[in-house]
C-alpha cells in the first residue's frame, strides 16, 4: 500500500478503552479510520448538498 494512502485512510493505534486508573488502553495494528480523519469534509459536503437540494426543490 502506498504510504500516502495509508496515512489518509488508516491509523496504526486505536484507543479501545481505559483502565481503572484512567489510562488509555491502546491496540496496535492497521485500522480503517477514514471517517474520523475526514469528518470535517464529510459534514461540509453534506451541508452543501443539503443547501443545493433546498435551492433546487423550491
C-alpha positions as CSV (number, residue, x, y, z in Angstrom):
1,X,0.0,0.0,0.0
2,X,1.2,3.5,-0.8
3,X,2.4,5.5,2.3
4,X,0.1,8.4,1.5
5,X,-2.9,6.2,1.1
6,X,-2.1,4.6,4.4
7,X,-1.8,8.0,6.2
8,X,-5.1,9.3,4.8
9,X,-7.3,6.2,5.3
10,X,-5.7,4.1,8.1
11,X,-4.2,4.5,11.5
12,X,-1.7,2.4,13.4
13,X,-3.0,2.8,17.0
14,X,-6.5,2.8,18.4
15,X,-7.7,3.5,21.9
16,X,-10.1,0.7,22.9
17,X,-10.9,1.8,26.5
18,X,-9.5,3.0,29.8
19,X,-8.2,1.0,32.7
20,X,-9.2,1.6,36.3
21,X,-6.7,4.4,36.8
22,X,-8.0,6.3,33.7
23,X,-5.0,5.4,31.4
24,X,-5.9,4.7,27.8
25,X,-5.6,1.1,26.6
26,X,-4.3,1.1,23.0
27,X,-4.3,-1.6,20.4
28,X,-1.7,-1.6,17.6
29,X,-2.4,-2.7,14.1
30,X,-3.7,-1.3,10.8
31,X,-7.2,0.1,11.4
32,X,-9.5,1.7,8.8
33,X,-10.1,5.3,10.0
34,X,-11.4,7.3,7.0
35,X,-14.5,8.7,8.7
36,X,-12.8,10.1,11.8
37,X,-9.9,11.8,9.9
38,X,-12.2,13.3,7.3
39,X,-15.3,14.1,9.4
40,X,-15.0,17.9,8.7
41,X,-15.1,17.3,5.0
42,X,-18.0,14.9,5.3
43,X,-20.0,17.4,7.3
44,X,-19.2,20.3,4.9
45,X,-20.1,18.1,1.9
46,X,-23.4,17.1,3.4
47,X,-24.3,20.6,4.3
48,X,-23.5,22.0,0.8
49,X,-25.5,19.1,-0.7
50,X,-28.5,20.0,1.6
51,X,-28.3,23.7,0.6
52,X,-28.1,22.8,-3.1
53,X,-31.1,20.5,-2.9
54,X,-33.0,23.1,-0.9
55,X,-32.5,25.7,-3.6
56,X,-33.5,23.3,-6.4
57,X,-36.6,21.9,-4.7
58,X,-38.4,25.2,-4.0
